[in-house]
Amino acid sequence: MNFELTDEQKDIRNAARAFCDGHFTKELALHCDREEAFPTELHGKAADLGFLGIHFPEEYGGQGYGFLENAIVA
């Protein structure tokens, strides 16, 4: 059994990593923790990139990927 990620899964991982590296900082985490806040602006950006609902069927507005791709993004 081959457990290696496919090229497409690696692309998803790299896109998610780039998004997180560019937006999630230690300062943001501390702010959200202190203020009991949720970064809604980042939630919208993640949705725009297709990360939310990545495993939902395309006919329902998702990307049509499976649970592994969802786990990669998470």
Contact map, one row per residue, 1 for C-alpha under 8 A:
11100000000000000000000000000000000000000000000000000000000000000000000000
11110000000000000000000000000000000000000000000000000000000000000000000000
11111000000000000000000000000000000000000000000000000000000000000000000000
01111100000000000000000000000000000000000000000000000000000000000000000000
00111111110000000000000000000000000000000000000000000000000000000000000000
00011111110000000000000000000000000000000000000000000000000000000000000000
00001111111000000000000000000000000000000000000000000000000000000000000000
00001111111100000000000000000000000000000000000000000000000000000000000000
00001111111110000000000000000000000000000000000000000000000000000000100100
00001111111111000000000000000000000000000000000000000000000000000000000000
00000011111111100000000000000000000000000000000000000000000000000000000000
00000001111111110000000000000000000000000000000000000000000000000000100110
00000000111111111000000000000000000000000000000000000000000000000000000110
00000000011111111100000000000000000000000000000000000000000000000000000000
00000000001111111110000000000000000000000000000000000000000000000000000000
00000000000111111111000000000000000000000000000000100000000000000000000010
00000000000011111111100000000000000000000000000000000000000000000000000000
00000000000001111111110000000000000000000000000000000000000000000000000000
00000000000000111111111000000000000000000000010000000000000000000000000000
00000000000000011111111100000000000000000000000000000000000000000000000000
00000000000000001111111110000000000000000000000000000000000000000000000000
00000000000000000111111100000000000000000000000000000000000000000000000000
00000000000000000011111110000000000000000100000000000000000000000000000000
00000000000000000001111111011000000000000000000000000000000000000000000000
00000000000000000000101111111000000000000000000000000000000000000000000000
00000000000000000000000111111100000000000000000000000000000000000000000000
00000000000000000000000011111110000000000000000000000000000000000000000000
00000000000000000000000111111111000000000000000000000000000000000000000000
00000000000000000000000111111111100000000000000000000000000000000000000000
00000000000000000000000001111111110000000000000000000000000000000000000000
00000000000000000000000000111111111110000000000000000000000000000000000000
00000000000000000000000000011111111111100000000000000000000000000000000000
00000000000000000000000000001111111110000000000000000000000000000000000000
00000000000000000000000000000111111110000000000000000000000000000000000000
00000000000000000000000000000011111110000000000000000000000000000000000000
00000000000000000000000000000011111111000000000000000000000000000000000000
00000000000000000000000000000011111111100000000000000000000000000000000000
00000000000000000000000000000001000111110000000000000000000000000000000000
00000000000000000000000000000001000011111110000000000000000000000000000000
00000000000000000000000000000000000001111111000000000000000000000000000000
00000000000000000000000000000000000000111111100000000000000000000000000000
00000000000000000000001000000000000000111111110000000000000000000000000000
00000000000000000000000000000000000000111111111000000000000000000000000000
00000000000000000000000000000000000000011111111100000000000000000000000000
00000000000000000000000000000000000000001111111110000000000000000000000000
00000000000000000010000000000000000000000111111111110000000000000000000000
00000000000000000000000000000000000000000011111111110000000000000000000000
00000000000000000000000000000000000000000001111111100000000000000000000000
00000000000000000000000000000000000000000000111111100000000000000000000000
00000000000000000000000000000000000000000000011111111100000001100000000000
00000000000000010000000000000000000000000000011111111100000000000000010010
00000000000000000000000000000000000000000000011001111100000001000000000000
00000000000000000000000000000000000000000000000001111111000011100000010000
00000000000000000000000000000000000000000000000001111111000001111100110000
00000000000000000000000000000000000000000000000000001111100001111110110000
00000000000000000000000000000000000000000000000000001111110111111100000000
00000000000000000000000000000000000000000000000000000011111111111000000000
00000000000000000000000000000000000000000000000000000001111111110000000000
00000000000000000000000000000000000000000000000000000000111111000000000000
00000000000000000000000000000000000000000000000000000001111111000000000000
00000000000000000000000000000000000000000000000000001001111111100000000000
00000000000000000000000000000000000000000000000001011111111111110000000000
00000000000000000000000000000000000000000000000001001111110011111000000000
00000000000000000000000000000000000000000000000000000111110001111100000000
00000000000000000000000000000000000000000000000000000111100000111110110000
00000000000000000000000000000000000000000000000000000111000000011111110000
00000000000000000000000000000000000000000000000000000010000000001111111000
00000000000000000000000000000000000000000000000000000000000000000111111100
00000000100100000000000000000000000000000000000000000110000000001111111110
00000000000000000000000000000000000000000000000000101110000000001111111111
00000000000000000000000000000000000000000000000000000000000000000011111111
00000000100110000000000000000000000000000000000000000000000000000001111111
00000000000110010000000000000000000000000000000000100000000000000000111111
00000000000000000000000000000000000000000000000000000000000000000000011111
